[in-house]
Amino acid sequence: MTRPTNDDIAAAETQAPARPAPPVKDDGQPARASFLTVFPSIMLPMFLAVADQTIVATALPAMASSLGEVERVSWVVVSYLIANTIAAPVYGRLGDSFGRRRMMLAALTLFMIGSLLCALARSIEWLTVTRVLQGFGGGGLMTLSQALIGETFPPRERGRYQGYLAGVAVTSNSFGPVAGGYLTQAFGWQSIFLVNLPLGLFAALLVLRLKTVPGDRRRTRFDTPGLVLFAMFVSPVILALQQVQQMDPRTLPMALGLLAFGVFALVLLLWQERLSAAPLIPPLLFREPSVWRSDGLAACHGAALVSLITFLPIYLRAVRGASPAETGLLLLPLTFGIGIGSLVTGQLVTRTGRTALFPSYGLTIATASLLFLAFWAPHLSLSQLPWVFGGTALFMGTVMGVVQVTVQAVAGQRMLGTGAAMVQFSRSVGAAFGTAAVAAVLFSTLAAGDPATASLFGAIIDRGPDAIAALAPARQAVIEAEIGEAFRAAFVTVAAFTGIGAWLAWSIPLRRV
């Protein structure tokens, strides 16, 4: 048997993806792995990675108090997000080449080492560096979990399990802040990182149960220049979007400079990937209409969902005067709605084989629901709002499982990891962009209408209606109306994201697996 030449490898790298991929085989039979054997091995790593994005939130004040430099404490969150985003395509590519089981164990090891070093940190700067290391591990856990579904199950069965994984992700997002608050109060902020060590070891034992599937050794060459340019694109863009969310005019020049640098790096990245024989992000894969439209759909979904999760608590506090405890209860239908929608959609995909049909209708209905919320929310009671939240979330739950199934079907077994990674990347960037865009709309609407109301907004978020209780009733009514108008513009912006997502879903060519 002759070794493949460089020309053979280049051809293998750039060949058009299969459409759709054949079922995974095991001894000549379609793969039907046991749920109890396979799914826990994929679920726990995914749970760890997603929960670690949110578990830190409630511990930030304690970290600032312990380590000082409160103005830099946000670095702890941003550094993990950047590393997590950069890691996604790296693990996708390495998993395709060397096997996803092996790379999952490597990602878990890196995640646990990073967690231990985070707990030992004695300064914000050191904690930020170790969060980067932890994020490089966490990005692999998320990407490889999605790809392992495609590796283990035939295309039609993947819908069910992608729905399960989406439910795990929603649960993790909700569990993180609660667990972070409890652990910080009971054992100190270091415990939120130390708890990852026993859980990570248990996850590694579960991963060892998975069958070893060798990677495609024709793809062992790595696109290092592409990775460097990818990092140079992702890092400044996410930092710029974080600056925009602060709505501080003094940071605007820096944000624009970072954004310009990121765009320049993106141009160089696209040029590099066209020339590379082993591209980190294969151009031919993303010329497939079903792939780039699915990635765009994931970005729109991330923008809409994360914006809702971010700004609905502010709306309930500033406009409706809900207490933090009431806000948590009112948002429960949002959490449950996403999980239920994902699970039901996964089952329907497996039973019918249909894919893009569900987000096409789902996001159309979600867009109508958000517009209803934007223009009719003042007429709804506090007890009626959760029904709107839950209904909107139920239909938004039709997206992510379908996106992963579609991209993996088009990518084929050889590029499963790359396809899964770019879906994750698209969602992360969409979430960052969407949150920044909605923040810009909200605060610019307030500032344009009445700068005095804009300056009071922070106090209203912090203290609720008590912040303006000393003002004359007429002035209170004006402020409440102006804030309500700003949130109307914000909800319309979120509806624009779901509307674009619906258009993309209707236009996806691959509609059945």
Buried (B, 14 or more C-beta within 10 A) or exposed (E): EEEEEEEEBBEBBBBEBBBBBEBBEEEEEEBEBEEEEBBBBBBBBBBBBBBBBBBBBBBBEBBBEBBEEEEBBBBBBBBBBBBBBBBBBBBBBBBBBBBBBBBBBBBBEBBBBBBBBBBEBEEBEBBBBBBBBBBBBBBBBBBBBBBBBBBBBBBBBBBBBBBBBBBBBBBBBBBBBEBBBEBBEEEBBBBBBBBBBEBBEEBBEBBEEBEEBEBBEBBEBBBEBBBBBBBBBBBBBBBBBBBBBBBEEEBBEEBEEBBEBBEBBBEBBBEBBEEBBBBBBBEBBBEBEBBBBBBBBBBBBBBBBBBBBBBBBBBBBBBBBBEEEBBBEBBEBBBBBBBBBBBBBBBBBBEBEBBBBBBBBBBBBBBBBBBBBBEEBEEBEEEEBBEBBBBBBBBBBBBBBBBBBBBBBBBBBBBBBBBBBBBBBBBBBBBBBBBBBBBBBBBBBBBEBBEEBBEBBEEBBEEBBEBBEEEEEEEBEBBBBBBBBBBBBBBBBBBBBBBBBBBBBBBBEBBBB
